[in-house]
Amino acid sequence: MCFGIHSISEVSPKFWEVLYWHPFQDEGNQLPYDVKVEDDCWYGRVDMPGIGSKGVRVWFENNTLHFKGEEKDKGPFHGARNYSGKFNIPASEYQIDKISAVMNDGVLNIVIPKIDGAL
């Protein structure tokens, strides 16, 4: 990856604001993802416009949560779309076997409960 970055969760939000600047959006979150860690869960949201639930794959491997979204070319106004990324998630702190991932209206929502007693 560029600049020695191994995960989108390692990148400064300011970097994404510059990279994903949108000329038609004056306010609101401009980042393609959002992560929130609370006492009980890890919450992630990834924007993948144009991707349906059948085109999404989420898996966990080597302390890394991977996601991929693909949609085939649907004509001249709806070309193929591909998204992928990963988040570093310590398996020692989260219940990896209870990952919940739901795709709805081009937004992938991921919830991972913390292990009881994990910091």
N, CA, C and O atoms as CSV, one atom per row, in Angstrom:
chain,resi,resn,atom,element,x,y,z
A,1,MET,N,N,0.833,-1.179,0.000
A,1,MET,CA,C,0.000,0.000,0.000
A,1,MET,C,C,0.882,1.248,0.000
A,1,MET,O,O,2.071,1.177,0.309
A,2,CYS,N,N,0.296,2.373,-0.344
A,2,CYS,CA,C,1.055,3.620,-0.413
A,2,CYS,C,C,1.482,4.103,0.967
A,2,CYS,O,O,0.786,3.872,1.956
A,3,PHE,N,N,2.617,4.768,1.029
A,3,PHE,CA,C,3.135,5.382,2.241
A,3,PHE,C,C,3.371,4.394,3.379
A,3,PHE,O,O,3.451,4.811,4.534
A,4,GLY,N,N,3.484,3.106,3.094
A,4,GLY,CA,C,3.715,2.115,4.133
A,4,GLY,C,C,2.512,1.884,5.031
A,4,GLY,O,O,2.661,1.371,6.140
A,5,ILE,N,N,1.339,2.250,4.577
A,5,ILE,CA,C,0.121,2.078,5.359
A,5,ILE,C,C,-0.364,0.643,5.195
A,5,ILE,O,O,-0.476,0.152,4.072
A,6,HIS,N,N,-0.651,-0.027,6.296
A,6,HIS,CA,C,-1.072,-1.424,6.249
A,6,HIS,C,C,-2.565,-1.607,6.449
A,6,HIS,O,O,-3.092,-2.693,6.204
A,7,SER,N,N,-3.248,-0.574,6.887
A,7,SER,CA,C,-4.672,-0.690,7.166
A,7,SER,C,C,-5.291,0.696,7.122
A,7,SER,O,O,-4.657,1.677,7.510
A,8,ILE,N,N,-6.539,0.781,6.646
A,8,ILE,CA,C,-7.167,2.097,6.612
A,8,ILE,C,C,-7.403,2.644,8.009
A,8,ILE,O,O,-7.588,3.849,8.181
A,9,SER,N,N,-7.399,1.771,9.007
A,9,SER,CA,C,-7.585,2.254,10.370
A,9,SER,C,C,-6.336,2.956,10.908
A,9,SER,O,O,-6.396,3.608,11.950
A,10,GLU,N,N,-5.190,2.827,10.197
A,10,GLU,CA,C,-3.955,3.481,10.618
A,10,GLU,C,C,-3.812,4.882,10.036
A,10,GLU,O,O,-2.884,5.603,10.401
A,11,VAL,N,N,-4.698,5.276,9.154
A,11,VAL,CA,C,-4.561,6.534,8.444
A,11,VAL,C,C,-5.264,7.655,9.195
A,11,VAL,O,O,-6.357,7.473,9.732
A,12,SER,N,N,-4.621,8.813,9.224
A,12,SER,CA,C,-5.197,9.984,9.859
A,12,SER,C,C,-6.473,10.408,9.139
A,12,SER,O,O,-6.512,10.397,7.908
A,13,PRO,N,N,-7.518,10.782,9.881
A,13,PRO,CA,C,-8.747,11.251,9.233
A,13,PRO,C,C,-8.510,12.435,8.303
A,13,PRO,O,O,-9.214,12.571,7.302
A,14,LYS,N,N,-7.535,13.299,8.606
A,14,LYS,CA,C,-7.242,14.438,7.737
A,14,LYS,C,C,-6.798,13.962,6.359
A,14,LYS,O,O,-7.143,14.584,5.355
A,15,PHE,N,N,-6.040,12.871,6.294
A,15,PHE,CA,C,-5.600,12.303,5.017
A,15,PHE,C,C,-6.809,11.947,4.166
A,15,PHE,O,O,-6.850,12.262,2.977
A,16,TRP,N,N,-7.807,11.282,4.781
A,16,TRP,CA,C,-8.997,10.873,4.045
A,16,TRP,C,C,-9.827,12.065,3.612
A,16,TRP,O,O,-10.412,12.046,2.529
A,17,GLU,N,N,-9.892,13.119,4.445
A,17,GLU,CA,C,-10.662,14.306,4.078
A,17,GLU,C,C,-10.116,14.933,2.807
A,17,GLU,O,O,-10.884,15.405,1.968
A,18,VAL,N,N,-8.806,14.942,2.659
A,18,VAL,CA,C,-8.187,15.496,1.450
A,18,VAL,C,C,-8.373,14.534,0.279
A,18,VAL,O,O,-8.719,14.956,-0.824
A,19,LEU,N,N,-8.148,13.259,0.514
A,19,LEU,CA,C,-8.233,12.265,-0.554
A,19,LEU,C,C,-9.650,12.107,-1.089
A,19,LEU,O,O,-9.841,11.940,-2.294
A,20,TYR,N,N,-10.634,12.157,-0.218
A,20,TYR,CA,C,-12.013,11.930,-0.619
A,20,TYR,C,C,-12.852,13.204,-0.617
A,20,TYR,O,O,-14.061,13.144,-0.393
A,21,TRP,N,N,-12.240,14.334,-0.859
A,21,TRP,CA,C,-12.978,15.576,-0.941
A,21,TRP,C,C,-14.032,15.453,-2.024
A,21,TRP,O,O,-13.750,14.971,-3.121
A,22,HIS,N,N,-15.245,15.888,-1.719
A,22,HIS,CA,C,-16.347,15.776,-2.667
A,22,HIS,C,C,-16.897,17.171,-2.938
A,22,HIS,O,O,-17.333,17.849,-2.008
A,23,PRO,N,N,-16.884,17.610,-4.193
A,23,PRO,CA,C,-17.287,18.989,-4.494
A,23,PRO,C,C,-18.758,19.298,-4.233
A,23,PRO,O,O,-19.122,20.471,-4.146
A,24,PHE,N,N,-19.615,18.283,-4.106
A,24,PHE,CA,C,-21.039,18.518,-3.915
A,24,PHE,C,C,-21.495,18.290,-2.476
A,24,PHE,O,O,-22.689,18.355,-2.185
A,25,GLN,N,N,-20.557,18.027,-1.584
A,25,GLN,CA,C,-20.907,17.774,-0.188
A,25,GLN,C,C,-20.292,18.858,0.674
A,25,GLN,O,O,-19.069,18.965,0.770
A,26,ASP,N,N,-21.149,19.672,1.308
A,26,ASP,CA,C,-20.672,20.773,2.134
A,26,ASP,C,C,-20.496,20.388,3.596
A,26,ASP,O,O,-19.703,21.005,4.307
A,27,GLU,N,N,-21.224,19.377,4.049
A,27,GLU,CA,C,-21.125,18.995,5.456
A,27,GLU,C,C,-21.342,17.499,5.609
A,27,GLU,O,O,-21.723,16.813,4.661
A,28,GLY,N,N,-21.097,17.009,6.803
A,28,GLY,CA,C,-21.252,15.582,7.070
A,28,GLY,C,C,-19.931,14.847,6.897
A,28,GLY,O,O,-18.940,15.408,6.431
A,29,ASN,N,N,-19.945,13.591,7.280
A,29,ASN,CA,C,-18.748,12.765,7.204
A,29,ASN,C,C,-18.394,12.481,5.746
A,29,ASN,O,O,-19.204,11.921,5.007
A,30,GLN,N,N,-17.195,12.862,5.335
A,30,GLN,CA,C,-16.759,12.638,3.967
A,30,GLN,C,C,-15.881,11.400,3.837
A,30,GLN,O,O,-15.483,11.038,2.730
A,31,LEU,N,N,-15.581,10.760,4.938
A,31,LEU,CA,C,-14.730,9.577,4.900
A,31,LEU,C,C,-15.518,8.371,4.399
A,31,LEU,O,O,-16.726,8.297,4.626
A,32,PRO,N,N,-14.861,7.416,3.717
A,32,PRO,CA,C,-15.562,6.239,3.211
A,32,PRO,C,C,-15.839,5.199,4.290
A,32,PRO,O,O,-16.435,4.158,4.014
A,33,TYR,N,N,-15.408,5.479,5.518
A,33,TYR,CA,C,-15.625,4.538,6.614
A,33,TYR,C,C,-15.726,5.296,7.925
A,33,TYR,O,O,-15.355,6.466,8.013
A,34,ASP,N,N,-16.231,4.616,8.937
A,34,ASP,CA,C,-16.291,5.178,10.278
A,34,ASP,C,C,-16.137,4.021,11.259
A,34,ASP,O,O,-16.725,2.958,11.064
A,35,VAL,N,N,-15.357,4.223,12.299
A,35,VAL,CA,C,-15.134,3.196,13.318
A,35,VAL,C,C,-15.400,3.806,14.682
A,35,VAL,O,O,-15.006,4.936,14.968
A,36,LYS,N,N,-16.080,3.031,15.515
A,36,LYS,CA,C,-16.358,3.472,16.878
A,36,LYS,C,C,-16.131,2.288,17.810
A,36,LYS,O,O,-16.661,1.199,17.590
A,37,VAL,N,N,-15.346,2.512,18.840
A,37,VAL,CA,C,-15.096,1.465,19.840
A,37,VAL,C,C,-15.749,1.899,21.143
A,37,VAL,O,O,-15.461,2.968,21.681
A,38,GLU,N,N,-16.626,1.050,21.632
A,38,GLU,CA,C,-17.300,1.333,22.904
A,38,GLU,C,C,-16.928,0.249,23.900
A,38,GLU,O,O,-16.173,-0.669,23.578
A,39,ASP,N,N,-17.463,0.358,25.117
A,39,ASP,CA,C,-17.126,-0.593,26.173
A,39,ASP,C,C,-17.494,-2.025,25.819
A,39,ASP,O,O,-16.814,-2.961,26.240
A,40,ASP,N,N,-18.570,-2.208,25.046
A,40,ASP,CA,C,-19.058,-3.553,24.776
A,40,ASP,C,C,-18.779,-4.075,23.367
A,40,ASP,O,O,-18.791,-5.288,23.158
A,41,CYS,N,N,-18.525,-3.183,22.381
A,41,CYS,CA,C,-18.392,-3.617,20.988
A,41,CYS,C,C,-17.470,-2.717,20.174
A,41,CYS,O,O,-17.173,-1.583,20.551
A,42,TRP,N,N,-17.036,-3.257,19.060
A,42,TRP,CA,C,-16.359,-2.510,17.994
A,42,TRP,C,C,-17.399,-2.338,16.893
A,42,TRP,O,O,-18.015,-3.311,16.459
A,43,TYR,N,N,-17.595,-1.104,16.442
A,43,TYR,CA,C,-18.563,-0.821,15.388
A,43,TYR,C,C,-17.832,-0.242,14.180
A,43,TYR,O,O,-17.005,0.660,14.314
A,44,GLY,N,N,-18.144,-0.765,13.015
A,44,GLY,CA,C,-17.554,-0.240,11.789
A,44,GLY,C,C,-18.617,-0.019,10.733
A,44,GLY,O,O,-19.570,-0.791,10.620
A,45,ARG,N,N,-18.446,1.039,9.963
A,45,ARG,CA,C,-19.341,1.337,8.850
A,45,ARG,C,C,-18.476,1.654,7.639
A,45,ARG,O,O,-17.567,2.480,7.712
A,46,VAL,N,N,-18.767,0.988,6.521
A,46,VAL,CA,C,-18.013,1.210,5.288
A,46,VAL,C,C,-19.008,1.530,4.177
A,46,VAL,O,O,-19.936,0.762,3.925
A,47,ASP,N,N,-18.810,2.658,3.520
A,47,ASP,CA,C,-19.663,3.043,2.402
A,47,ASP,C,C,-19.185,2.343,1.135
A,47,ASP,O,O,-18.018,2.451,0.759
A,48,MET,N,N,-20.096,1.627,0.482
A,48,MET,CA,C,-19.802,0.939,-0.771
A,48,MET,C,C,-20.971,1.159,-1.736
A,48,MET,O,O,-21.731,0.231,-2.011
A,49,PRO,N,N,-21.116,2.385,-2.249
A,49,PRO,CA,C,-22.244,2.679,-3.135
A,49,PRO,C,C,-22.313,1.725,-4.328
A,49,PRO,O,O,-21.303,1.404,-4.955
A,50,GLY,N,N,-23.527,1.289,-4.614
A,50,GLY,CA,C,-23.746,0.425,-5.772
A,50,GLY,C,C,-23.549,-1.056,-5.516
A,50,GLY,O,O,-23.714,-1.863,-6.430
A,51,ILE,N,N,-23.200,-1.431,-4.297
A,51,ILE,CA,C,-22.965,-2.839,-3.970
A,51,ILE,C,C,-24.174,-3.394,-3.227
A,51,ILE,O,O,-24.649,-2.797,-2.261
A,52,GLY,N,N,-24.664,-4.538,-3.686
A,52,GLY,CA,C,-25.766,-5.216,-3.012
A,52,GLY,C,C,-25.244,-6.234,-2.015
A,52,GLY,O,O,-24.045,-6.510,-1.978
A,53,SER,N,N,-26.128,-6.790,-1.214
A,53,SER,CA,C,-25.711,-7.729,-0.161
A,53,SER,C,C,-25.071,-8.999,-0.737
A,53,SER,O,O,-24.229,-9.610,-0.080
A,54,LYS,N,N,-25.452,-9.401,-1.937
A,54,LYS,CA,C,-24.869,-10.606,-2.544
A,54,LYS,C,C,-23.447,-10.380,-3.025
A,54,LYS,O,O,-22.711,-11.339,-3.255
A,55,GLY,N,N,-23.050,-9.118,-3.180
A,55,GLY,CA,C,-21.708,-8.815,-3.677
A,55,GLY,C,C,-20.690,-8.549,-2.594
A,55,GLY,O,O,-19.578,-8.113,-2.894
A,56,VAL,N,N,-21.039,-8.802,-1.322
A,56,VAL,CA,C,-20.145,-8.482,-0.206
A,56,VAL,C,C,-19.600,-9.735,0.449
A,56,VAL,O,O,-20.310,-10.724,0.628
A,57,ARG,N,N,-18.345,-9.675,0.799
A,57,ARG,CA,C,-17.698,-10.769,1.538
A,57,ARG,C,C,-16.925,-10.163,2.704
A,57,ARG,O,O,-16.189,-9.192,2.526
A,58,VAL,N,N,-17.090,-10.734,3.900
A,58,VAL,CA,C,-16.387,-10.291,5.106
A,58,VAL,C,C,-15.763,-11.509,5.748
A,58,VAL,O,O,-16.433,-12.527,5.923
A,59,TRP,N,N,-14.468,-11.423,6.108
A,59,TRP,CA,C,-13.797,-12.540,6.765
A,59,TRP,C,C,-12.713,-12.023,7.696
A,59,TRP,O,O,-12.232,-10.898,7.561
A,60,PHE,N,N,-12.342,-12.876,8.647
A,60,PHE,CA,C,-11.323,-12.534,9.643
A,60,PHE,C,C,-10.157,-13.495,9.504
A,60,PHE,O,O,-10.340,-14.710,9.416
A,61,GLU,N,N,-8.943,-12.929,9.484
A,61,GLU,CA,C,-7.743,-13.751,9.312
A,61,GLU,C,C,-6.543,-13.008,9.897
A,61,GLU,O,O,-6.315,-11.844,9.571
A,62,ASN,N,N,-5.790,-13.668,10.745
A,62,ASN,CA,C,-4.555,-13.107,11.320
A,62,ASN,C,C,-4.763,-11.730,11.961
A,62,ASN,O,O,-4.067,-10.773,11.620
A,63,ASN,N,N,-5.713,-11.635,12.881
A,63,ASN,CA,C,-6.018,-10.387,13.579
A,63,ASN,C,C,-6.432,-9.255,12.644
A,63,ASN,O,O,-6.259,-8.082,12.974
A,64,THR,N,N,-6.973,-9.599,11.490
A,64,THR,CA,C,-7.393,-8.601,10.512
A,64,THR,C,C,-8.782,-8.931,9.991
A,64,THR,O,O,-9.039,-10.050,9.545
A,65,LEU,N,N,-9.677,-7.949,10.049
A,65,LEU,CA,C,-11.005,-8.074,9.476
A,65,LEU,C,C,-10.939,-7.543,8.044
A,65,LEU,O,O,-10.634,-6.371,7.820
A,66,HIS,N,N,-11.224,-8.409,7.089
A,66,HIS,CA,C,-11.181,-8.043,5.674
A,66,HIS,C,C,-12.606,-7.876,5.153
A,66,HIS,O,O,-13.525,-8.552,5.614
A,67,PHE,N,N,-12.781,-6.981,4.196
A,67,PHE,CA,C,-14.072,-6.861,3.519
A,67,PHE,C,C,-13.828,-6.574,2.042
A,67,PHE,O,O,-12.846,-5.940,1.658
A,68,LYS,N,N,-14.764,-7.068,1.229
A,68,LYS,CA,C,-14.662,-6.875,-0.213
A,68,LYS,C,C,-16.067,-6.776,-0.783
A,68,LYS,O,O,-16.939,-7.573,-0.438
A,69,GLY,N,N,-16.285,-5.807,-1.647
A,69,GLY,CA,C,-17.564,-5.640,-2.317
A,69,GLY,C,C,-17.345,-5.542,-3.815
A,69,GLY,O,O,-16.501,-4.772,-4.275
A,70,GLU,N,N,-18.101,-6.318,-4.577
A,70,GLU,CA,C,-17.967,-6.318,-6.033
A,70,GLU,C,C,-19.341,-6.337,-6.693
A,70,GLU,O,O,-20.252,-7.027,-6.234
A,71,GLU,N,N,-19.475,-5.596,-7.740
A,71,GLU,CA,C,-20.692,-5.585,-8.543
A,71,GLU,C,C,-20.242,-5.555,-9.999
A,71,GLU,O,O,-19.370,-4.771,-10.375
A,72,LYS,N,N,-20.844,-6.414,-10.809
A,72,LYS,CA,C,-20.464,-6.499,-12.223
A,72,LYS,C,C,-20.995,-5.303,-13.007
A,72,LYS,O,O,-21.900,-4.598,-12.561
A,73,ASP,N,N,-20.421,-5.099,-14.165
A,73,ASP,CA,C,-20.836,-4.028,-15.070
A,73,ASP,C,C,-22.299,-4.219,-15.454
A,73,ASP,O,O,-22.688,-5.294,-15.912
A,74,LYS,N,N,-23.113,-3.177,-15.268
A,74,LYS,CA,C,-24.546,-3.273,-15.561
A,74,LYS,C,C,-24.967,-2.336,-16.695
A,74,LYS,O,O,-26.137,-1.963,-16.779
A,75,GLY,N,N,-24.056,-1.962,-17.545
A,75,GLY,CA,C,-24.407,-1.099,-18.664
A,75,GLY,C,C,-23.622,0.197,-18.666
A,75,GLY,O,O,-22.749,0.401,-17.823
A,76,PRO,N,N,-23.928,1.075,-19.611
A,76,PRO,CA,C,-23.120,2.281,-19.787
A,76,PRO,C,C,-23.180,3.271,-18.624
A,76,PRO,O,O,-22.236,4.035,-18.428
A,77,PHE,N,N,-24.253,3.276,-17.859
A,77,PHE,CA,C,-24.368,4.224,-16.755
A,77,PHE,C,C,-24.107,3.588,-15.391
A,77,PHE,O,O,-24.111,4.280,-14.373
A,78,HIS,N,N,-23.884,2.302,-15.366
A,78,HIS,CA,C,-23.655,1.591,-14.107
A,78,HIS,C,C,-22.500,0.620,-14.294
A,78,HIS,O,O,-22.715,-0.588,-14.397
A,79,GLY,N,N,-21.288,1.132,-14.338
A,79,GLY,CA,C,-20.112,0.293,-14.544
A,79,GLY,C,C,-19.806,-0.584,-13.345
A,79,GLY,O,O,-20.437,-0.467,-12.295
A,80,ALA,N,N,-18.837,-1.457,-13.513
A,80,ALA,CA,C,-18.427,-2.355,-12.432
A,80,ALA,C,C,-17.891,-1.546,-11.250
A,80,ALA,O,O,-17.281,-0.492,-11.429
A,81,ARG,N,N,-18.127,-2.053,-10.051
A,81,ARG,CA,C,-17.642,-1.401,-8.827
A,81,ARG,C,C,-16.916,-2.431,-7.978
A,81,ARG,O,O,-17.353,-3.575,-7.860
A,82,ASN,N,N,-15.814,-2.015,-7.395
A,82,ASN,CA,C,-15.022,-2.880,-6.532
A,82,ASN,C,C,-14.515,-2.079,-5.335
A,82,ASN,O,O,-13.965,-0.990,-5.496
A,83,TYR,N,N,-14.701,-2.615,-4.160
A,83,TYR,CA,C,-14.218,-2.015,-2.928
A,83,TYR,C,C,-13.564,-3.114,-2.093
A,83,TYR,O,O,-14.008,-4.262,-2.110
A,84,SER,N,N,-12.525,-2.761,-1.374
A,84,SER,CA,C,-11.932,-3.713,-0.438
A,84,SER,C,C,-11.130,-2.944,0.598
A,84,SER,O,O,-10.710,-1.809,0.369
A,85,GLY,N,N,-10.931,-3.576,1.724
A,85,GLY,CA,C,-10.144,-2.957,2.779
A,85,GLY,C,C,-10.025,-3.889,3.962
A,85,GLY,O,O,-10.481,-5.032,3.929
A,86,LYS,N,N,-9.398,-3.375,5.014
A,86,LYS,CA,C,-9.199,-4.203,6.199
A,86,LYS,C,C,-9.029,-3.316,7.419
A,86,LYS,O,O,-8.632,-2.155,7.324
A,87,PHE,N,N,-9.342,-3.900,8.570
A,87,PHE,CA,C,-9.156,-3.260,9.857
A,87,PHE,C,C,-8.382,-4.222,10.746
A,87,PHE,O,O,-8.651,-5.423,10.746
A,88,ASN,N,N,-7.435,-3.709,11.492
A,88,ASN,CA,C,-6.714,-4.524,12.465
A,88,ASN,C,C,-7.574,-4.648,13.716
A,88,ASN,O,O,-7.924,-3.648,14.343
A,89,ILE,N,N,-7.911,-5.886,14.073
A,89,ILE,CA,C,-8.765,-6.173,15.230
A,89,ILE,C,C,-8.063,-7.225,16.085
A,89,ILE,O,O,-7.864,-8.345,15.614
A,90,PRO,N,N,-7.679,-6.908,17.323
A,90,PRO,CA,C,-7.018,-7.901,18.170
A,90,PRO,C,C,-7.983,-9.010,18.601
A,90,PRO,O,O,-8.937,-8.755,19.336
A,91,ALA,N,N,-7.735,-10.218,18.149
A,91,ALA,CA,C,-8.604,-11.363,18.465
A,91,ALA,C,C,-8.624,-11.650,19.959
A,91,ALA,O,O,-9.555,-12.290,20.448
A,92,SER,N,N,-7.626,-11.196,20.687
A,92,SER,CA,C,-7.593,-11.423,22.129
A,92,SER,C,C,-8.595,-10.544,22.883
A,92,SER,O,O,-8.860,-10.788,24.060
A,93,GLU,N,N,-9.156,-9.522,22.217
A,93,GLU,CA,C,-10.084,-8.605,22.867
A,93,GLU,C,C,-11.530,-8.730,22.374
A,93,GLU,O,O,-12.453,-8.226,23.014
A,94,TYR,N,N,-11.720,-9.407,21.231
A,94,TYR,CA,C,-13.053,-9.442,20.625
A,94,TYR,C,C,-13.529,-10.862,20.355
A,94,TYR,O,O,-12.722,-11.771,20.165
A,95,GLN,N,N,-14.842,-11.045,20.341
A,95,GLN,CA,C,-15.457,-12.342,20.062
A,95,GLN,C,C,-15.578,-12.499,18.541
A,95,GLN,O,O,-16.616,-12.199,17.950
A,96,ILE,N,N,-14.530,-12.961,17.947
A,96,ILE,CA,C,-14.437,-13.058,16.488
A,96,ILE,C,C,-15.511,-13.986,15.918
A,96,ILE,O,O,-15.977,-13.779,14.798
A,97,ASP,N,N,-15.897,-14.986,16.668
A,97,ASP,CA,C,-16.925,-15.920,16.193
A,97,ASP,C,C,-18.323,-15.302,16.180
A,97,ASP,O,O,-19.274,-15.924,15.707
A,98,LYS,N,N,-18.450,-14.074,16.700
A,98,LYS,CA,C,-19.756,-13.404,16.742
A,98,LYS,C,C,-19.782,-12.132,15.892
A,98,LYS,O,O,-20.549,-11.214,16.180
A,99,ILE,N,N,-18.961,-12.070,14.864
A,99,ILE,CA,C,-18.965,-10.913,13.969
A,99,ILE,C,C,-20.300,-10.844,13.249
A,99,ILE,O,O,-20.777,-11.840,12.705
A,100,SER,N,N,-20.894,-9.666,13.249
A,100,SER,CA,C,-22.135,-9.421,12.522
A,100,SER,C,C,-21.842,-8.396,11.430
A,100,SER,O,O,-21.335,-7.309,11.710
A,101,ALA,N,N,-22.162,-8.745,10.189
A,101,ALA,CA,C,-21.957,-7.831,9.063
A,101,ALA,C,C,-23.241,-7.782,8.240
A,101,ALA,O,O,-23.723,-8.808,7.759
A,102,VAL,N,N,-23.786,-6.578,8.086
A,102,VAL,CA,C,-25.044,-6.399,7.357
A,102,VAL,C,C,-24.851,-5.316,6.313
A,102,VAL,O,O,-24.399,-4.213,6.619
A,103,MET,N,N,-25.200,-5.644,5.067
A,103,MET,CA,C,-25.125,-4.686,3.973
A,103,MET,C,C,-26.527,-4.163,3.700
A,103,MET,O,O,-27.450,-4.944,3.471
A,104,ASN,N,N,-26.691,-2.840,3.722
A,104,ASN,CA,C,-27.999,-2.236,3.481
A,104,ASN,C,C,-27.814,-0.904,2.764
A,104,ASN,O,O,-27.137,-0.012,3.276
A,105,ASP,N,N,-28.405,-0.765,1.595
A,105,ASP,CA,C,-28.351,0.473,0.815
A,105,ASP,C,C,-26.927,0.967,0.575
A,105,ASP,O,O,-26.655,2.163,0.683
A,106,GLY,N,N,-26.022,0.049,0.250
A,106,GLY,CA,C,-24.646,0.434,-0.064
A,106,GLY,C,C,-23.783,0.748,1.136
A,106,GLY,O,O,-22.695,1.304,0.988
A,107,VAL,N,N,-24.253,0.398,2.327
A,107,VAL,CA,C,-23.484,0.638,3.552
A,107,VAL,C,C,-23.312,-0.687,4.282
A,107,VAL,O,O,-24.288,-1.364,4.604
A,108,LEU,N,N,-22.062,-1.045,4.537
A,108,LEU,CA,C,-21.740,-2.257,5.280
A,108,LEU,C,C,-21.563,-1.880,6.745
A,108,LEU,O,O,-20.690,-1.080,7.080
A,109,ASN,N,N,-22.392,-2.455,7.623
A,109,ASN,CA,C,-22.295,-2.227,9.063
A,109,ASN,C,C,-21.761,-3.491,9.718
A,109,ASN,O,O,-22.296,-4.582,9.520
A,110,ILE,N,N,-20.700,-3.331,10.499
A,110,ILE,CA,C,-20.038,-4.467,11.141
A,110,ILE,C,C,-20.034,-4.232,12.648
A,110,ILE,O,O,-19.711,-3.140,13.116
A,111,VAL,N,N,-20.396,-5.266,13.399
A,111,VAL,CA,C,-20.375,-5.201,14.861
A,111,VAL,C,C,-19.607,-6.421,15.369
A,111,VAL,O,O,-19.862,-7.552,14.954
A,112,ILE,N,N,-18.655,-6.165,16.279
A,112,ILE,CA,C,-17.900,-7.252,16.914
A,112,ILE,C,C,-17.945,-7.046,18.419
A,112,ILE,O,O,-17.397,-6.067,18.926
A,113,PRO,N,N,-18.596,-7.960,19.142
A,113,PRO,CA,C,-18.659,-7.803,20.610
A,113,PRO,C,C,-17.285,-8.033,21.244
A,113,PRO,O,O,-16.486,-8.844,20.777
A,114,LYS,N,N,-17.045,-7.290,22.320
A,114,LYS,CA,C,-15.805,-7.472,23.084
A,114,LYS,C,C,-15.916,-8.719,23.953
A,114,LYS,O,O,-17.014,-9.124,24.335
A,115,ILE,N,N,-14.790,-9.314,24.256
A,115,ILE,CA,C,-14.738,-10.416,25.210
A,115,ILE,C,C,-14.954,-9.820,26.606
A,115,ILE,O,O,-14.367,-8.790,26.936
A,116,ASP,N,N,-15.780,-10.454,27.413
A,116,ASP,CA,C,-16.032,-9.963,28.772
A,116,ASP,C,C,-14.722,-9.805,29.514
A,116,ASP,O,O,-13.911,-10.728,29.572
A,117,GLY,N,N,-14.524,-8.626,30.081
A,117,GLY,CA,C,-13.317,-8.366,30.839
A,117,GLY,C,C,-12.184,-7.784,30.021
A,117,GLY,O,O,-11.173,-7.375,30.593
A,118,ALA,N,N,-12.313,-7.732,28.694
A,118,ALA,CA,C,-11.258,-7.133,27.850
A,118,ALA,C,C,-11.274,-5.624,28.032
A,118,ALA,O,O,-12.330,-5.020,28.217
A,119,LEU,N,N,-10.107,-5.030,27.979
A,119,LEU,CA,C,-10.007,-3.577,28.175
A,119,LEU,C,C,-10.546,-2.834,27.017
A,119,LEU,O,O,-10.539,-1.603,27.016
